[in-house]
Amino acid sequence: MTIPKTIEMARKFLKAGNARAYAQLMSAEIRAAMSDRAANAYRKAIAEDGTEGLFSGLSSPCPTAA
């Protein structure tokens, strides 16, 4: 799945009120990213959504859903 499609799916979870699923998906994608560019795209989307508080260690290579 492409990065934009994954972000879109995660945002659907968030809009449906399932912040935990959003955080789990986004943190898993950052951990699985094969490049810094990909990981930063997910981090940028998280910042745009204002959901940094849902994550622990967001700036690390292995963030987790808090």
CYANA upper distance limits for C-alpha pairs under 8 A (distance plus 0.5 A):
  1 MET  CA      5 LYS  CA      6.93
  1 MET  CA      6 THR  CA      6.96
  2 THR  CA      6 THR  CA      6.71
  3 ILE  CA      7 ILE  CA      6.67
  3 ILE  CA     38 ALA  CA      7.82
  3 ILE  CA     41 ALA  CA      8.11
  3 ILE  CA     42 TYR  CA      8.19
  4 PRO  CA      8 GLU  CA      6.56
  5 LYS  CA      9 MET  CA      6.68
  6 THR  CA     10 ALA  CA      6.68
  7 ILE  CA     11 ARG  CA      6.61
  7 ILE  CA     26 MET  CA      8.08
  7 ILE  CA     42 TYR  CA      7.68
  7 ILE  CA     45 ALA  CA      7.69
  8 GLU  CA     12 LYS  CA      6.85
  9 MET  CA     13 PHE  CA      7.17
 10 ALA  CA     14 LEU  CA      6.98
 10 ALA  CA     21 ALA  CA      7.98
 10 ALA  CA     22 TYR  CA      5.37
 10 ALA  CA     23 ALA  CA      8.50
 10 ALA  CA     25 LEU  CA      7.02
 10 ALA  CA     26 MET  CA      7.43
 11 ARG  CA     15 LYS  CA      6.59
 11 ARG  CA     22 TYR  CA      7.23
 12 LYS  CA     16 ALA  CA      6.62
 13 PHE  CA     17 GLY  CA      6.99
 13 PHE  CA     18 ASN  CA      5.65
 13 PHE  CA     19 ALA  CA      7.12
 13 PHE  CA     21 ALA  CA      6.82
 13 PHE  CA     22 TYR  CA      6.03
 14 LEU  CA     18 ASN  CA      5.69
 14 LEU  CA     19 ALA  CA      5.47
 14 LEU  CA     21 ALA  CA      8.18
 14 LEU  CA     22 TYR  CA      6.19
 18 ASN  CA     22 TYR  CA      7.07
 19 ALA  CA     23 ALA  CA      6.65
 19 ALA  CA     54 LEU  CA      8.17
 20 ARG  CA     24 GLN  CA      6.59
 20 ARG  CA     54 LEU  CA      8.21
 20 ARG  CA     65 ALA  CA      7.59
 21 ALA  CA     25 LEU  CA      6.56
 22 TYR  CA     26 MET  CA      6.64
 23 ALA  CA     27 SER  CA      6.44
 23 ALA  CA     54 LEU  CA      6.66
 23 ALA  CA     55 PHE  CA      7.17
 23 ALA  CA     64 THR  CA      8.22
 23 ALA  CA     65 ALA  CA      5.58
 23 ALA  CA     66 ALA  CA      8.37
 24 GLN  CA     28 ALA  CA      6.54
 24 GLN  CA     64 THR  CA      7.61
 24 GLN  CA     65 ALA  CA      5.83
 25 LEU  CA     29 GLU  CA      6.68
 26 MET  CA     30 ILE  CA      6.80
 26 MET  CA     42 TYR  CA      7.16
 27 SER  CA     31 ARG  CA      6.77
 27 SER  CA     55 PHE  CA      8.12
 27 SER  CA     62 CYS  CA      8.06
 27 SER  CA     63 PRO  CA      6.10
 27 SER  CA     64 THR  CA      6.03
 27 SER  CA     65 ALA  CA      6.86
 28 ALA  CA     32 ALA  CA      6.62
 28 ALA  CA     64 THR  CA      8.20
 29 GLU  CA     33 ALA  CA      6.40
 29 GLU  CA     39 ALA  CA      7.93
 29 GLU  CA     42 TYR  CA      8.03
 30 ILE  CA     38 ALA  CA      8.02
 30 ILE  CA     39 ALA  CA      5.29
 30 ILE  CA     40 ASN  CA      8.48
 30 ILE  CA     42 TYR  CA      7.04
 30 ILE  CA     43 ARG  CA      8.28
 30 ILE  CA     61 PRO  CA      7.78
 30 ILE  CA     62 CYS  CA      7.77
 30 ILE  CA     63 PRO  CA      7.90
 31 ARG  CA     39 ALA  CA      8.19
 31 ARG  CA     61 PRO  CA      6.77
 31 ARG  CA     62 CYS  CA      5.83
 31 ARG  CA     63 PRO  CA      7.57
 33 ALA  CA     38 ALA  CA      6.28
 33 ALA  CA     39 ALA  CA      6.01
 34 MET  CA     38 ALA  CA      7.54
 34 MET  CA     39 ALA  CA      8.39
 35 SER  CA     39 ALA  CA      6.97
 36 ASP  CA     40 ASN  CA      6.40
 37 ARG  CA     41 ALA  CA      6.73
 38 ALA  CA     42 TYR  CA      7.18
 39 ALA  CA     43 ARG  CA      6.85
 40 ASN  CA     44 LYS  CA      6.43
 41 ALA  CA     45 ALA  CA      6.83
 42 TYR  CA     46 ILE  CA      6.76
 43 ARG  CA     47 ALA  CA      6.76
 43 ARG  CA     58 LEU  CA      8.19
 44 LYS  CA     48 GLU  CA      6.66
 45 ALA  CA     49 ASP  CA      6.65
 46 ILE  CA     50 GLY  CA      6.68
 46 ILE  CA     51 THR  CA      6.15
 46 ILE  CA     52 GLU  CA      6.71
 47 ALA  CA     51 THR  CA      6.94
 47 ALA  CA     52 GLU  CA      6.79
 51 THR  CA     55 PHE  CA      8.34
 52 GLU  CA     58 LEU  CA      7.88
 53 GLY  CA     66 ALA  CA      8.27
 54 LEU  CA     65 ALA  CA      6.47
 54 LEU  CA     66 ALA  CA      5.84
 55 PHE  CA     63 PRO  CA      7.06
 55 PHE  CA     64 THR  CA      6.14
 55 PHE  CA     65 ALA  CA      5.10
 55 PHE  CA     66 ALA  CA      5.25
 56 SER  CA     63 PRO  CA      6.19
 56 SER  CA     64 THR  CA      5.76
 56 SER  CA     65 ALA  CA      6.63
 56 SER  CA     66 ALA  CA      5.74
 57 GLY  CA     62 CYS  CA      7.50
 57 GLY  CA     63 PRO  CA      5.17
 57 GLY  CA     64 THR  CA      7.15
 58 LEU  CA     62 CYS  CA      8.00
 58 LEU  CA     63 PRO  CA      5.24
 58 LEU  CA     64 THR  CA      7.82
 59 SER  CA     63 PRO  CA      7.64
